[in-house]
């Protein structure tokens, strides 16, 4: 079972904005090749840092309202939320050490 959380309009506020731990919100789509490249990295980080961070998967095709709210125009886009606010942003597929570095200061 994956440690990642699938996010939609029904649970975005609770799982992301009200999270007690930092959240890496992954804005992605099924057809996006770079998204598929970083998917396994995010899954591994979710498992390794379980309880310390949360990885939230937000499919932009199914959750356009959320993507629009955060001006997501290119995917993959990673947003790190801490206490309900965006503290880091990364657009595009990047190596694990970059993604891991995005949350290191917040855990």
C-alpha positions as CSV (number, residue, x, y, z in Angstrom):
1,X,0.0,0.0,0.0
2,X,1.3,3.4,-0.9
3,X,2.1,6.0,1.7
4,X,1.0,8.7,-0.8
5,X,-2.4,10.4,-0.4
6,X,-4.7,10.9,-3.4
7,X,-6.1,14.4,-3.2
8,X,-9.4,15.8,-4.6
9,X,-11.7,18.7,-3.8
10,X,-13.2,16.6,-1.0
11,X,-10.0,16.2,1.1
12,X,-7.6,19.0,-0.1
13,X,-8.2,21.3,2.8
14,X,-7.9,18.5,5.5
15,X,-5.0,16.6,3.9
16,X,-2.9,19.5,2.6
17,X,-3.8,22.9,4.2
18,X,-4.5,21.5,7.7
19,X,-1.8,18.9,7.7
20,X,0.3,18.7,10.9
21,X,3.4,17.7,8.8
22,X,4.9,19.3,5.7
23,X,3.2,18.3,2.4
24,X,4.7,17.8,-1.0
25,X,1.8,18.3,-3.3
26,X,2.5,16.6,-6.7
27,X,0.5,18.1,-9.5
28,X,0.6,15.5,-12.2
29,X,-1.4,13.8,-15.0
30,X,-1.5,10.2,-16.3
31,X,-0.3,11.2,-19.8
32,X,2.7,13.2,-18.4
33,X,6.0,11.4,-19.0
34,X,8.1,13.6,-16.7
35,X,5.4,13.0,-14.0
36,X,5.9,9.3,-14.3
37,X,9.6,9.7,-14.0
38,X,9.4,11.3,-10.6
39,X,6.4,9.3,-9.4
40,X,8.5,6.4,-8.0
41,X,10.9,8.9,-6.2
42,X,7.9,10.5,-4.5
43,X,6.5,7.2,-3.5
44,X,9.8,6.1,-2.0
45,X,10.1,9.4,-0.1
46,X,6.5,9.0,1.2
47,X,7.4,5.6,2.6
48,X,10.8,6.6,4.0
49,X,9.5,9.8,5.7
50,X,6.1,8.5,6.7
51,X,4.9,10.5,9.7
52,X,7.3,13.3,9.0
53,X,6.1,14.4,5.6
54,X,3.1,13.7,3.4
55,X,3.1,13.3,-0.3
56,X,-0.2,14.4,-1.9
57,X,-0.9,13.3,-5.5
58,X,-3.2,15.8,-7.3
59,X,-4.3,14.8,-10.8
60,X,-4.7,18.0,-12.7
61,X,-7.2,16.4,-15.2
62,X,-9.5,15.4,-12.4
63,X,-8.9,18.4,-10.1
64,X,-8.6,21.4,-12.4
65,X,-10.1,23.7,-9.8
66,X,-7.3,23.0,-7.3
67,X,-4.6,23.3,-10.1
68,X,-6.2,26.6,-11.2
69,X,-6.2,27.9,-7.6
70,X,-2.4,27.5,-7.5
71,X,-1.8,28.7,-11.1
72,X,-0.4,25.3,-12.2
73,X,0.3,25.7,-15.9
74,X,3.1,23.1,-16.3
75,X,3.5,19.7,-14.8
76,X,4.9,18.1,-12.9
77,X,4.8,20.9,-10.4
78,X,5.7,20.2,-6.8
79,X,4.5,22.6,-4.0
80,X,5.7,22.2,-0.5
81,X,3.1,23.3,2.1
82,X,3.9,24.0,5.7
83,X,1.2,25.2,8.1
84,X,-1.1,25.7,5.1
85,X,1.2,28.0,3.2
86,X,3.4,27.3,0.1
87,X,7.1,27.4,1.2
88,X,8.8,25.8,-1.9
89,X,7.9,25.3,-5.6
90,X,9.6,23.2,-8.2
91,X,8.5,22.8,-11.8
92,X,9.6,19.9,-13.9
93,X,11.2,16.5,-13.2
94,X,14.2,16.8,-10.9
95,X,16.4,14.2,-9.2
96,X,15.6,12.8,-5.7
97,X,18.1,15.0,-3.9
98,X,16.4,18.1,-5.1
99,X,12.9,16.9,-4.0
100,X,14.3,15.7,-0.7
101,X,16.1,19.0,-0.2
102,X,12.7,20.9,-0.6
103,X,11.4,19.4,2.7
104,X,14.6,18.9,4.7
105,X,14.3,22.3,6.5
106,X,10.7,21.6,7.5
107,X,10.9,18.2,9.2
